Amino acid sequence: MTNFPKPVRAGGPNYDAAIIGGGPAGASCAVWLARLGFSPVLLEGRDVLGGLCRVNPFLDEWNASLPGMTGAQVADNLALSLRRAGVPVYLSCTVKHVEAADGGFALTGSGLAEPLWASHLVLATGVRARPLAPGMDGVPSGDAAAAAGRWTEGVLTGPGEHVVAQDFRGKRVAVLGGGDNAFENALYALEKGAASVRLYARNVRAQQQFVSKLPGDCVTLGPYSVDARARTVDGRDYDLIMVFYGWEPCVDFADALGLQRSAQGFIATDMRTAQTGCPGVYAIGEVAQRQHPCVVTALADGVAAAKAIQARIEARAR
Ligand SMILES: Cc1cc2nc3c(=O)[nH]c(=O)nc-3n(C[C@H](O)[C@H](O)[C@H](O)COP(=O)(O)OP(=O)(O)OC[C@H]3O[C@@H](n4cnc5c(N)ncnc54)[C@H](O)[C@@H]3O)c2cc1C
């Protein structure tokens, strides 16, 4: 399925576009560029393609064109489309650094024996669940495990297949967060046989359809303190702590480009073309925080960026 082209710099960029991230946004952009006759390359940090779709074991009810299909099946289809379009893909290749170089962009990362060059750069690296962090909710500052987003057993961060893999039966579960994910997953833990579920939220932002289903005596509103190692919240013991603090963009590797970012860190782009403030650099999908991020908007972003790159390449050739 995967080609491994050897990057050789021969007096200029090797690829028309390097796409970082193999979720729906990156896959869509790469497939379109290939079909338009250009030479994209796609780099993905994980050893599988599909991005967040890959960790969604449920039906993808948001996508009107794919009734009855799970997130994992959507991920499989993205991989198939890339293969059929003949896009070279580097898997297990986490891009660590990108910078402007010689009219294009140089990329370095794990799995790249030498820097890879491309005349355009597409950032499609999505988001990661925001972990409990030092100084937050009673977590001591200087806690290295927290700083790295790692905890001991019994603390789950964000939704996905790791939640589904849990055996909730008989467990006392604390859920931290006040958004849709917190309420949905609290309900899920109850449904799957948790002995008790308590949701801690400084404020509630979730949709009423979820809030109304969770019994009011399961919710604690206002400030609270967490000891993740002892697995307590406000001094109360739990078997599992689930953290739903929202999402943060994965863009640290692109700091050298000096891209404009929102207060939450998302990359600012032109909505029509996905072009960032840096000529030749595009940001698509969740990393640019589109209106209602989902598979369909990510796919659409990929197409928009591919067409913008086509227009730029053709304009340069004239
Ligand atoms: C549990 C769950 C259920 C969901 N259900 C649905 C649903 O039913 N329908 C729907 O439409 N949407 C759903 N979504 C949302 C949807 O999955 C996302 O909106 C979509 O995947 C975003 O696509 P993306 O390409 O922007 O980012 P992602 O899918 O996050 O892909 C980004 C990719 O970039 C890679 N990456 C990150 N950093 C680097 C790096 N430095 N180097 C190389 N690669 C890197 C990541 O490994 C990842 O594969 C769900 C999300 C979750 C978590």
The ligand as an SDF file (V2000), in Angstrom:
LIG
                    3D

 53 58  0  0  0  0  0  0  0  0999 V2000
  -14.2560    9.8170   19.0710 C   0  0  0  0  0  0  0  0  0  0  0  0
  -14.4870   10.7030   17.8640 C   0  0  0  0  0  0  0  0  0  0  0  0
  -15.6140   10.5100   17.0960 C   0  0  0  0  0  0  0  0  0  0  0  0
  -15.8500   11.3030   15.9640 C   0  0  0  0  0  0  0  0  0  0  0  0
  -16.9460   11.0680   15.2100 N   0  0  0  0  0  0  0  0  0  0  0  0
  -17.1160   11.7280   14.0430 C   0  0  0  0  0  0  0  0  0  0  0  0
  -18.1800   11.3860   13.1630 C   0  0  0  0  0  0  0  0  0  0  0  0
  -18.9800   10.4940   13.4360 O   0  0  0  0  0  0  0  0  0  0  0  0
  -18.2940   12.0920   12.0080 N   0  0  0  0  0  0  0  0  0  0  0  0
  -17.4320   13.1010   11.6710 C   0  0  0  0  0  0  0  0  0  0  0  0
  -17.5880   13.6820   10.6030 O   0  0  0  0  0  0  0  0  0  0  0  0
  -16.4140   13.4460   12.4900 N   0  0  0  0  0  0  0  0  0  0  0  0
  -16.2280   12.7680   13.6610 C   0  0  0  0  0  0  0  0  0  0  0  0
  -15.1930   13.0870   14.4720 N   0  0  0  0  0  0  0  0  0  0  0  0
  -14.3370   14.2210   14.1140 C   0  0  0  0  0  0  0  0  0  0  0  0
  -13.4310   13.8750   12.9360 C   0  0  0  0  0  0  0  0  0  0  0  0
  -12.8000   12.6240   13.1750 O   0  0  0  0  0  0  0  0  0  0  0  0
  -12.3970   15.0000   12.7880 C   0  0  0  0  0  0  0  0  0  0  0  0
  -13.0530   16.2410   12.6360 O   0  0  0  0  0  0  0  0  0  0  0  0
  -11.5050   14.7700   11.5670 C   0  0  0  0  0  0  0  0  0  0  0  0
  -10.8490   13.5260   11.6500 O   0  0  0  0  0  0  0  0  0  0  0  0
  -10.4780   15.8920   11.4530 C   0  0  0  0  0  0  0  0  0  0  0  0
   -9.6690   15.6220   10.3400 O   0  0  0  0  0  0  0  0  0  0  0  0
   -8.2010   16.2540   10.1930 P   0  0  0  0  0  0  0  0  0  0  0  0
   -7.6370   15.6370    8.9760 O   0  0  0  0  0  0  0  0  0  0  0  0
   -8.2710   17.7190   10.3230 O   0  0  0  0  0  0  0  0  0  0  0  0
   -7.3960   15.7830   11.4820 O   0  0  0  0  0  0  0  0  0  0  0  0
   -7.0910   14.3270   12.0750 P   0  0  0  0  0  0  0  0  0  0  0  0
   -8.1400   13.3560   11.6980 O   0  0  0  0  0  0  0  0  0  0  0  0
   -6.8250   14.5460   13.5200 O   0  0  0  0  0  0  0  0  0  0  0  0
   -5.7490   13.9020   11.3450 O   0  0  0  0  0  0  0  0  0  0  0  0
   -4.5250   14.5370   11.6530 C   0  0  0  0  0  0  0  0  0  0  0  0
   -3.4010   13.5370   11.4140 C   0  0  0  0  0  0  0  0  0  0  0  0
   -2.1530   14.2280   11.5270 O   0  0  0  0  0  0  0  0  0  0  0  0
   -1.2260   13.3710   12.1780 C   0  0  0  0  0  0  0  0  0  0  0  0
   -0.1630   14.1890   12.7700 N   0  0  0  0  0  0  0  0  0  0  0  0
   -0.2500   15.0750   13.7970 C   0  0  0  0  0  0  0  0  0  0  0  0
    0.9400   15.6670   14.0150 N   0  0  0  0  0  0  0  0  0  0  0  0
    1.8000   15.1480   13.0870 C   0  0  0  0  0  0  0  0  0  0  0  0
    3.1830   15.3720   12.7910 C   0  0  0  0  0  0  0  0  0  0  0  0
    3.9230   16.2650   13.4710 N   0  0  0  0  0  0  0  0  0  0  0  0
    3.7550   14.6660   11.7800 N   0  0  0  0  0  0  0  0  0  0  0  0
    3.0290   13.7670   11.0460 C   0  0  0  0  0  0  0  0  0  0  0  0
    1.7080   13.5240   11.2920 N   0  0  0  0  0  0  0  0  0  0  0  0
    1.1060   14.2100   12.2890 C   0  0  0  0  0  0  0  0  0  0  0  0
   -2.0690   12.6350   13.2130 C   0  0  0  0  0  0  0  0  0  0  0  0
   -1.4590   11.4170   13.6220 O   0  0  0  0  0  0  0  0  0  0  0  0
   -3.3710   12.4120   12.4340 C   0  0  0  0  0  0  0  0  0  0  0  0
   -3.3710   11.1700   11.7600 O   0  0  0  0  0  0  0  0  0  0  0  0
  -14.9350   12.3170   15.6200 C   0  0  0  0  0  0  0  0  0  0  0  0
  -13.7820   12.5200   16.4140 C   0  0  0  0  0  0  0  0  0  0  0  0
  -13.5570   11.7170   17.5270 C   0  0  0  0  0  0  0  0  0  0  0  0
  -12.3210   11.9310   18.3360 C   0  0  0  0  0  0  0  0  0  0  0  0
  1  2  1  0
  2  3  1  0
  2 52  2  0
  3  4  2  0
  4  5  1  0
  4 50  1  0
  5  6  2  0
  6  7  1  0
  6 13  1  0
  7  8  2  0
  7  9  1  0
  9 10  1  0
 10 11  2  0
 10 12  1  0
 12 13  2  0
 13 14  1  0
 14 15  1  0
 14 50  1  0
 15 16  1  0
 16 17  1  0
 16 18  1  0
 18 19  1  0
 18 20  1  0
 20 21  1  0
 20 22  1  0
 22 23  1  0
 23 24  1  0
 24 25  2  0
 24 26  1  0
 24 27  1  0
 27 28  1  0
 28 29  2  0
 28 30  1  0
 28 31  1  0
 31 32  1  0
 32 33  1  0
 33 34  1  0
 33 48  1  0
 34 35  1  0
 35 36  1  0
 35 46  1  0
 36 37  1  0
 36 45  1  0
 37 38  2  0
 38 39  1  0
 39 40  1  0
 39 45  2  0
 40 41  1  0
 40 42  2  0
 42 43  1  0
 43 44  2  0
 44 45  1  0
 46 47  1  0
 46 48  1  0
 48 49  1  0
 50 51  2  0
 51 52  1  0
 52 53  1  0
M  END
$$$$
